[in-house]
Amino acid sequence: MKHTRLIVLLEASLMAAFAVILDMLPSIKLSPSISISIAMVPIFLLSYRRGWKAGLTGGFLWGILQIALGDAWIATPVQMVIEYFIAFAFIGFAGMFAGKIQGSLGDSRRSKAILWVVIATFVGSLARYFWHFIAGFVFFAEYAPDDMSPLLFSFIANGITMLGSALLCSIVLAIITNIAPRLIKVRTHQHDISRKAS
């Protein structure tokens, strides 16, 4: 049990670091407030492999790394907690569908697994950007155009970012699920025994 926990923690750390690297790649910038990228993919992979708790851990570590590397936009300590600790951790809630994804892959139903991956990716993205939306109108109201309410501005900016990133991540994750399902599927001890017996 302790061995498994250590492996999960190592995976979470590696995926958080990989997310940082992907975040350094050029993203689709529609405006200073709207940036679409595939940086969440490693945290989603972790969530689908190990479940929502591991996903929360990986996302939380990613948020800490963002701050440690000076890549965070911090207005106040509360905003920092909301946008980098809570929001990034909430990506891991995509892992609530890990059982469905693992089950579909175990039954060799790849198309069904892809469907669950897409659903889970949108759920995890929505969970993250809900917190960015909150922080947007509470802490960054001055960036809203004069003729637009901060609430609407935050909803539009974070909504477009969420939809764009979720769509882009879904495409990448669907490809991974189709051509390299072993990156998601966790081999169990029972599965190894079955393979040796056959």
Residue pairs with C-beta under 8 A, 6 or more apart in sequence:
8 50
8 54
8 57
9 57
11 46
11 49
11 50
11 54
11 58
12 46
12 50
12 54
12 57
12 58
12 61
13 58
13 61
15 42
15 43
15 45
15 46
15 58
15 62
16 42
16 43
16 58
16 59
16 61
16 62
16 64
16 65
17 65
18 42
19 39
19 40
19 41
19 42
19 43
19 58
19 62
20 39
20 62
20 65
20 66
20 69
20 71
22 37
22 38
22 39
22 41
22 42
23 37
23 39
23 66
23 71
25 37
25 38
25 39
27 35
27 36
27 37
27 39
28 35
28 36
28 37
28 164
28 168
29 35
30 36
30 160
30 164
31 157
33 143
33 153
33 157
33 161
34 157
34 160
34 161
34 164
35 161
36 160
36 161
36 164
36 165
36 168
37 165
37 168
38 165
38 168
38 169
38 172
40 91
40 124
40 125
40 128
40 165
40 169
41 169
41 172
41 173
41 176
42 58
43 55
43 58
43 59
43 62
43 88
43 91
43 92
43 94
43 124
44 55
44 91
44 94
44 117
44 120
44 121
44 124
44 169
44 173
45 173
45 176
45 183
45 184
46 54
46 55
46 58
46 92
46 95
47 54
47 55
47 58
47 91
47 92
47 93
47 94
47 95
47 98
47 120
47 124
48 94
48 95
48 97
48 98
48 101
48 102
48 117
48 120
48 173
48 184
49 98
49 183
49 184
49 185
49 186
50 95
50 98
50 186
51 95
51 98
51 99
52 92
52 93
52 94
52 95
52 96
52 98
53 92
53 95
54 92
54 95
55 91
55 92
55 93
55 94
55 95
55 124
56 89
56 90
56 92
56 93
56 95
57 89
57 92
58 91
58 92
59 88
59 89
59 90
59 91
59 92
59 128
60 85
60 88
60 89
60 92
62 88
63 83
63 84
63 85
63 87
63 88
63 89
64 84
64 85
66 72
66 84
66 88
67 74
67 80
67 84
72 80
72 83
72 84
73 83
74 80
74 84
75 139
75 140
76 139
78 139
79 135
79 138
79 139
82 131
82 134
82 135
83 131
83 132
83 135
86 131
87 128
87 129
87 130
87 131
87 132
87 135
88 128
90 124
90 127
90 128
90 130
90 131
91 124
91 125
91 127
91 128
92 124
93 123
93 124
93 127
94 120
94 121
94 123
94 124
94 125
94 127
95 120
95 124
96 120
96 123
97 116
97 117
97 119
97 120
97 123
98 120
100 116
100 120
101 113
101 116
101 117
101 120
101 177
101 184
102 184
102 185
102 186
104 110
104 112
104 113
104 116
105 113
105 177
105 181
105 184
105 185
106 185
110 177
110 178
110 181
113 177
113 181
113 184
114 174
114 177
114 178
117 170
117 173
117 174
117 177
117 184
118 170
118 173
118 174
121 166
121 169
121 170
121 173
122 166
122 170
125 162
125 163
125 165
125 166
125 169
126 162
126 166
128 162
129 158
129 159
129 161
129 162
132 154
132 158
132 161
132 162
133 154
133 155
133 158
133 159
134 154
136 150
136 153
136 154
136 157
136 158
137 144
137 149
137 150
137 151
137 153
137 154
137 155
140 150
140 154
141 150
143 153
144 150
144 152
144 153
144 154
145 153
176 183
176 184
177 184
